[in-house]
Amino acid sequence: MRLIQQGASHRCSHPATFTNAAAVAPHPHQYSYATVGDVKTVQMTIDEDLIAEVDRAAAAQGKNRSAFTREALRAALAGARVRELEERHRLGYQRQPVQPGELDDWEGEQVWPE
C-alpha cells in the first residue's frame, strides 16, 4: 500500500502506482492511498468543455481529475441503483396495489403532534 501526498510529482513505469483513491489522513484531500492492482488506467473520449468544467470543479474541491471522476462515477452508479429500486417498487405496487383498509392499522401512526 502506498500513501501519496496529493499533488506530489511522482513518475513510475506502472500508472496504477499513483492514484488518488479514498482519503485516509487528517485532511480528506491531503493524502490518498492505493494498492497496485486496485485501479486501472482507462482512456475516455470527453468533449473539451466538459473536461474544462471537471477540471474547475476538481480544483475547487482540492482533487485531481481522476479523483473527481471516480467520485462522480460512484455517485452516478448510486443514483442509478436508487432509480432501479424505485422502479422495482413502483412496478411491485402496480402488480399488487394496496387494498382498501390494508394500511388502516398504521393510520394512528400518521398523527402529527400539535
C-alpha positions in Angstrom: 0.0 0.0 0.0 1.3 3.4 -0.9 0.4 6.7 0.9 0.9 9.5 -1.6 0.5 13.2 -0.9 -1.9 14.6 -3.4 -0.3 16.8 -6.0 3.1 15.3 -5.4 5.2 14.8 -8.5 5.7 11.0 -9.0 6.7 9.1 -12.1 6.9 5.4 -12.4 6.5 2.7 -15.1 3.2 1.5 -13.8 0.3 4.0 -14.0 -1.6 2.3 -11.2 1.0 3.1 -8.6 0.0 6.7 -8.5 -3.7 7.2 -7.8 -5.9 9.3 -5.6 -8.4 6.8 -4.1 -10.4 7.3 -0.9 -8.6 9.7 1.5 -7.3 8.4 4.8 -5.4 11.2 6.5 -6.1 14.2 8.8 -7.2 16.3 5.9 -9.5 14.4 3.5 -7.8 15.7 0.3 -4.2 15.8 1.5 -3.3 12.1 1.2 -4.7 9.2 -0.8 -3.9 5.6 -0.9 -4.0 2.8 -3.4 -2.7 -0.7 -3.8 -1.2 -1.6 -7.1 -3.9 -3.6 -8.8 -6.8 -1.6 -7.2 -7.1 0.7 -10.1 -6.9 0.6 -13.9 -6.0 3.3 -16.3 -8.7 3.8 -18.9 -9.0 6.0 -22.0 -12.2 8.0 -22.5 -13.4 10.4 -25.1 -14.9 13.5 -23.5 -15.6 16.9 -25.1 -13.3 19.8 -24.2 -16.0 21.9 -22.5 -16.8 19.1 -20.1 -13.2 18.4 -19.3 -12.7 22.1 -18.5 -15.7 22.1 -16.2 -14.5 18.9 -14.5 -11.0 20.4 -14.0 -12.5 23.6 -12.5 -14.8 21.6 -10.1 -12.0 19.3 -9.2 -9.6 22.1 -8.4 -12.3 23.9 -6.3 -12.6 20.6 -4.3 -8.8 20.1 -4.0 -8.9 17.0 -6.1 -7.3 16.0 -9.4 -9.3 15.0 -12.4 -9.1 11.2 -11.7 -10.3 11.5 -8.1 -13.2 13.8 -9.1 -14.2 11.5 -11.9 -14.1 8.4 -9.7 -16.3 10.2 -7.2 -18.7 11.3 -9.9 -18.9 7.8 -11.4 -19.6 6.3 -7.9 -22.4 8.9 -7.4 -23.9 8.2 -10.8 -23.9 4.5 -10.1 -25.5 5.0 -6.7 -28.2 7.2 -8.3 -28.8 4.6 -11.0 -29.2 1.9 -8.2 -31.8 4.2 -6.4 -33.7 4.7 -9.6 -33.7 0.9 -10.3 -35.0 0.2 -6.8 -37.7 2.9 -7.1 -38.8 1.4 -10.4 -39.0 -2.0 -8.9 -41.0 -0.6 -6.0 -43.4 1.2 -8.4 -43.8 -2.0 -10.5 -44.5 -4.0 -7.4 -47.3 -1.7 -6.3 -48.6 -1.7 -9.9 -48.7 -5.6 -9.9 -50.1 -5.8 -6.4 -51.9 -2.5 -5.5 -52.7 -1.6 -1.9 -56.1 -2.9 -1.0 -58.7 -0.7 0.8 -58.2 -1.0 4.5 -54.8 -2.7 4.2 -52.9 0.2 5.9 -55.6 1.2 8.4 -53.7 -0.2 11.3 -51.0 2.4 10.7 -53.2 5.4 10.4 -52.8 6.3 14.0 -49.0 6.5 13.5 -49.5 9.3 11.0 -50.9 11.8 13.5 -48.7 14.8 13.8 -48.2 16.3 17.2 -49.6 19.8 17.6 
